[in-house]
Amino acid sequence: MAENGSQQAKRHIPDIVIITGMSGSGKTQALHAFEDMGYFCIDNLPPSLILQLAHLVGINTGVNRHLVVACDLRSQGLFDELKSTLKDLTDHELTYSILFLDCSDEVLICRFKENRRRHPIALPGESPRHSIERERKQLAPIKAISDLVIDTSHMRTSLLKSTLQANYSELSEQQLMDVRVFSFGYKYGLSPESDLMIDVRFLPNPFYDPKMRYQTGLDKDVRDYVMDNPKTKQFMQAWEQLLDVVMPGYVKEGKPQLSIGIGCTGGQHRSVAIAEATAHYLKGKGYQVSITHRDLPRANTVKPA
């Protein structure tokens, strides 16, 4: 579902996305996906409040913020107000898109059984199948005017997420994953939040050169010493090849955040230089990357007199 930059630029992202559809079809998972895309999300909102909420959170005020609301038959009679609400949105020059999530009756019945939940609009003594049939009939007019209909019957959550990103995000799938690269020192402990961790203590250590002992991996002398070493060049070639394999896999799985830890003994020289090079490489590949150096404040950078 990924698109190139020109296609992304041409896509028009609506001010408001209205999610509706069959109960059990994945509206909660869809809301989570929109949340990861930076949308302001509200579940089970009466349609009559959509315009008021849009003004409240500053939609269409030049802040490039978007709103997504989920409306379904839990609102009962209020759901009938949706069509008049759509007219109000148009009158106020707010663009919108109706997203309808559908699912087969058989899969919905299985989902309600697995979750041990009643159908939200079930009448006393009514079977799940009859509740689903009644809901489907009531939703038919809205489905007919929906801008996008997605059948989630056999769709993994990761595919639903990527489908929504492809239709409702100005960013690429790569840009939507928040990548954090950080350096650390093993002597100060491991980092439990790392998704990927690499140990670079096998590289020659600038610490043993008196000229660089009190410098860090951010200094040119240290950076050149580390990065120009033949072992480092061999390692970086293999490391970048590994990243080229695993990063697209994480994107495809819809992972919203990825933390990459790079460690050396003290977190001052080698790990800092390698972390900076790693962040630079990933940014060049189109990822949104932040970089921190966990143990650099502990470094002794004051040279004795």
C-alpha positions as CSV (number, residue, x, y, z in Angstrom):
1,M,0.0,0.0,0.0
2,A,3.0,2.3,0.2
3,E,3.1,5.2,-2.3
4,N,5.8,7.4,-3.6
5,G,6.3,11.0,-2.6
6,S,4.4,12.6,-5.6
7,Q,1.4,10.3,-4.9
8,Q,1.4,11.2,-1.2
9,A,1.5,14.9,-2.1
10,K,-1.5,14.6,-4.4
11,R,-3.7,12.8,-1.9
12,H,-6.3,15.0,-0.2
13,I,-6.7,14.2,3.5
14,P,-10.2,15.2,4.8
15,D,-10.6,17.4,7.8
16,I,-12.9,14.8,9.4
17,V,-13.2,11.0,9.0
18,I,-16.4,9.4,10.2
19,I,-16.0,5.7,11.0
20,T,-19.2,3.6,11.0
21,G,-20.1,0.0,10.1
22,M,-21.0,-3.3,11.6
23,S,-20.5,-3.9,15.3
24,G,-17.5,-6.1,15.7
25,S,-16.0,-5.1,12.3
26,G,-12.9,-3.5,13.8
27,K,-13.8,0.1,14.6
28,T,-11.7,0.2,17.7
29,Q,-8.7,-1.1,15.9
30,A,-9.3,1.5,13.2
31,L,-9.4,4.3,15.9
32,H,-6.1,3.1,17.2
33,A,-4.6,3.3,13.7
34,F,-5.9,6.8,13.3
35,E,-4.5,7.7,16.7
36,D,-1.0,6.6,15.5
37,M,-1.5,8.8,12.5
38,G,-1.9,11.8,14.7
39,Y,-5.7,12.2,14.4
40,F,-7.8,13.5,17.3
41,C,-10.1,10.5,18.0
42,I,-13.5,10.2,19.6
43,D,-15.5,7.0,19.9
44,N,-19.3,6.6,19.9
45,L,-20.0,10.3,19.3
46,P,-23.6,11.5,18.5
47,P,-23.4,12.9,15.0
48,S,-25.0,16.2,16.1
49,L,-21.8,16.9,18.1
50,I,-19.3,16.4,15.3
51,L,-19.4,20.0,14.0
52,Q,-19.1,21.4,17.6
53,L,-16.2,19.1,18.3
54,A,-14.4,20.1,15.1
55,H,-14.5,23.7,16.1
56,L,-13.5,22.9,19.7
57,V,-10.3,21.1,18.7
58,G,-9.4,23.6,16.0
59,I,-10.0,21.6,12.8
60,N,-9.6,23.6,9.6
61,T,-7.8,26.5,11.4
62,G,-4.5,26.1,9.6
63,V,-2.9,23.8,12.2
64,N,-3.1,20.8,10.0
65,R,-5.0,18.8,12.5
66,H,-7.6,16.1,11.6
67,L,-10.5,14.6,13.5
68,V,-11.9,11.0,13.4
69,V,-15.1,10.0,15.1
70,A,-16.8,6.7,15.3
71,C,-20.6,6.7,15.1
72,D,-22.7,3.6,15.2
73,L,-26.1,2.3,16.2
74,R,-25.2,2.5,19.9
75,S,-26.4,6.1,19.4
76,Q,-29.8,4.7,18.3
77,G,-32.0,7.6,17.1
78,L,-29.2,10.1,17.1
79,F,-27.6,8.2,14.3
80,D,-30.4,9.5,12.0
81,E,-28.9,12.9,12.4
82,L,-25.8,12.0,10.4
83,K,-27.1,13.1,7.0
84,S,-28.0,16.6,8.3
85,T,-24.6,16.8,10.1
86,L,-22.9,16.1,6.8
87,K,-24.7,19.1,5.3
88,D,-23.6,21.2,8.2
89,L,-20.0,20.2,7.7
90,T,-20.2,21.2,4.0
91,D,-21.8,24.5,4.9
92,H,-18.9,25.2,7.2
93,E,-16.4,24.3,4.5
94,L,-15.2,21.2,6.4
95,T,-14.2,18.3,4.2
96,Y,-15.1,14.8,5.4
97,S,-14.9,11.1,4.4
98,I,-17.2,8.3,5.6
99,L,-15.4,5.1,6.3
100,F,-17.6,2.0,6.5
101,L,-16.2,-1.2,8.1
102,D,-18.0,-4.3,7.0
103,C,-17.7,-8.0,7.9
104,S,-19.4,-11.2,7.0
105,D,-22.2,-12.5,9.3
106,E,-20.4,-15.7,10.1
107,V,-17.2,-13.9,11.1
108,L,-19.1,-11.4,13.3
109,I,-20.9,-14.3,15.1
110,C,-17.6,-16.0,15.8
111,R,-16.1,-12.7,17.1
112,F,-19.0,-12.1,19.5
113,K,-18.7,-15.7,20.7
114,E,-14.9,-15.5,21.2
115,N,-15.2,-12.2,23.1
116,R,-18.3,-13.4,25.0
117,R,-20.1,-10.2,24.3
118,R,-23.7,-9.4,23.5
119,H,-24.4,-7.6,20.3
120,P,-24.7,-3.9,21.3
121,I,-28.2,-3.5,19.8
122,A,-29.5,-7.0,20.7
123,L,-33.1,-7.2,21.9
124,P,-34.1,-9.4,24.8
125,G,-34.1,-13.0,23.6
126,E,-32.8,-12.1,20.1
127,S,-30.1,-14.3,18.6
128,P,-26.8,-12.7,17.4
129,R,-27.6,-13.5,13.8
130,H,-30.9,-11.7,13.9
131,S,-29.2,-8.7,15.6
132,I,-26.6,-8.6,12.9
133,E,-29.2,-8.8,10.1
134,R,-31.2,-6.0,11.7
135,E,-28.1,-3.8,12.1
136,R,-27.0,-4.5,8.5
137,K,-30.4,-3.3,7.2
138,Q,-30.3,-0.2,9.3
139,L,-26.8,0.7,8.1
140,A,-27.5,0.0,4.4
141,P,-28.3,3.7,3.5
142,I,-25.1,4.9,5.2
143,K,-23.0,2.2,3.5
144,A,-24.4,3.4,0.2
145,I,-23.0,6.9,0.6
146,S,-19.7,5.9,2.2
147,D,-16.5,7.0,0.5
148,L,-14.5,3.9,1.5
149,V,-15.8,0.4,2.4
150,I,-13.4,-2.1,3.9
151,D,-14.3,-5.7,4.5
152,T,-12.4,-6.9,7.6
153,S,-13.7,-10.5,7.5
154,H,-10.2,-12.0,6.9
155,M,-8.0,-8.9,7.4
156,R,-5.2,-8.8,9.9
157,T,-5.0,-5.7,12.1
158,S,-1.7,-4.8,10.4
159,L,-3.3,-4.9,7.0
160,L,-6.2,-2.8,8.2
161,K,-3.7,-0.3,9.6
162,S,-1.7,0.0,6.4
163,T,-4.9,0.3,4.3
164,L,-6.0,3.2,6.4
165,Q,-2.6,4.8,6.3
166,A,-2.6,4.5,2.5
167,N,-5.9,6.4,2.3
168,Y,-5.8,8.8,5.2
169,S,-2.3,9.8,5.9
170,E,-0.1,12.4,4.3
171,L,3.0,10.5,5.5
172,S,4.4,7.3,4.1
173,E,4.4,4.1,6.1
174,Q,8.0,4.6,6.9
175,Q,7.5,8.1,8.2
176,L,4.6,6.9,10.5
177,M,6.9,4.6,12.4
178,D,8.7,6.5,15.2
179,V,12.3,5.3,15.2
180,R,14.5,6.0,18.3
181,V,18.2,5.4,18.1
182,F,20.2,5.7,21.3
183,S,23.6,4.9,22.6
184,F,24.4,3.5,26.0
185,G,27.1,2.1,28.2
186,Y,27.0,-1.6,29.3
187,K,28.7,-0.7,32.6
188,Y,25.6,1.3,33.5
189,G,23.2,-1.4,32.7
190,L,21.1,-2.7,29.7
191,S,18.2,-0.8,28.3
192,P,15.0,-2.8,28.6
193,E,13.0,-0.7,26.1
194,S,15.2,-1.7,23.2
195,D,13.6,-3.6,20.3
196,L,17.0,-4.1,18.6
197,M,20.3,-4.0,20.5
198,I,23.8,-4.2,19.1
199,D,27.1,-4.5,21.0
200,V,30.0,-2.6,19.4
201,R,32.5,-3.3,22.1
202,F,34.5,-5.4,19.6
203,L,35.6,-2.2,17.8
204,P,38.9,-0.5,18.8
205,N,38.3,1.8,21.7
206,P,39.4,5.5,21.5
207,F,39.5,5.6,25.3
208,Y,43.0,4.2,25.3
209,D,44.3,7.0,23.2
210,P,45.1,9.9,25.6
211,K,44.2,12.5,23.0
212,M,40.6,11.1,22.7
213,R,40.0,9.8,26.2
214,Y,38.1,12.9,27.3
215,Q,36.3,13.4,24.0
216,T,33.1,11.7,22.8
217,G,31.7,10.1,19.7
218,L,30.3,13.5,18.7
219,D,33.9,14.9,18.3
220,K,35.5,14.6,14.9
221,D,38.7,12.9,16.1
222,V,36.7,10.1,17.8
223,R,34.2,9.8,15.0
224,D,37.0,9.5,12.4
225,Y,38.9,7.0,14.5
226,V,35.9,4.8,14.9
227,M,34.3,5.1,11.5
228,D,37.5,4.9,9.4
229,N,38.6,1.6,11.0
230,P,38.4,-1.3,8.6
231,K,36.5,-3.4,11.2
232,T,33.9,-0.6,11.5
233,K,33.5,-0.3,7.8
234,Q,32.9,-4.1,7.5
235,F,30.5,-3.9,10.4
236,M,28.5,-1.0,9.0
237,Q,28.1,-2.7,5.7
238,A,26.6,-5.7,7.4
239,W,24.6,-3.6,9.9
240,E,23.0,-1.5,7.1
241,Q,22.1,-4.7,5.2
242,L,20.4,-6.0,8.3
243,L,18.5,-2.8,8.8
244,D,17.4,-2.9,5.1
245,V,15.9,-6.3,5.8
246,V,14.2,-5.8,9.3
247,M,13.0,-2.2,9.0
248,P,10.5,-2.8,6.1
249,G,9.3,-5.8,8.1
250,Y,8.5,-3.7,11.1
251,V,6.8,-1.2,8.9
252,K,4.7,-3.9,7.2
253,E,3.6,-5.2,10.6
254,G,2.4,-1.7,11.5
255,K,4.8,-1.2,14.4
256,P,4.3,2.4,15.6
257,Q,7.6,2.7,17.5
258,L,11.0,1.1,17.2
259,S,13.8,1.5,19.6
260,I,17.4,0.7,18.5
261,G,20.1,0.6,21.3
262,I,23.8,0.6,20.5
263,G,26.1,-0.1,23.4
264,C,29.8,0.1,24.2
265,T,31.6,0.0,27.5
266,G,30.9,3.5,28.8
267,G,28.5,4.9,26.2
268,Q,31.0,7.7,25.4
269,H,32.9,6.9,22.2
270,R,32.1,3.9,20.0
271,S,28.4,3.6,20.6
272,V,27.8,7.3,20.2
273,A,29.6,7.4,16.8
274,I,27.8,4.3,15.6
275,A,24.4,5.5,16.8
276,E,24.9,8.8,14.9
277,A,25.9,6.9,11.8
278,T,22.9,4.6,12.2
279,A,20.4,7.5,12.6
280,H,21.9,9.3,9.6
281,Y,21.5,6.1,7.5
282,L,17.9,5.6,8.5
283,K,17.0,9.2,7.9
284,G,18.4,8.8,4.4
285,K,16.0,5.9,3.9
286,G,13.0,8.1,4.7
287,Y,12.4,7.1,8.4
288,Q,11.5,9.6,11.1
289,V,14.4,9.2,13.5
290,S,15.3,10.7,16.8
291,I,18.6,10.1,18.5
292,T,19.7,10.3,22.1
293,H,22.8,9.3,24.1
294,R,21.7,7.9,27.4
295,D,25.0,7.8,29.2
296,L,26.9,10.7,27.6
297,P,26.1,13.0,30.6
298,R,28.1,10.5,32.7
299,A,31.2,10.9,30.5
300,N,34.3,12.3,31.9
301,T,35.2,15.0,29.4
302,V,37.3,17.2,31.7
303,K,41.0,16.7,30.9
304,P,43.2,16.8,34.0
305,A,45.4,19.8,34.2
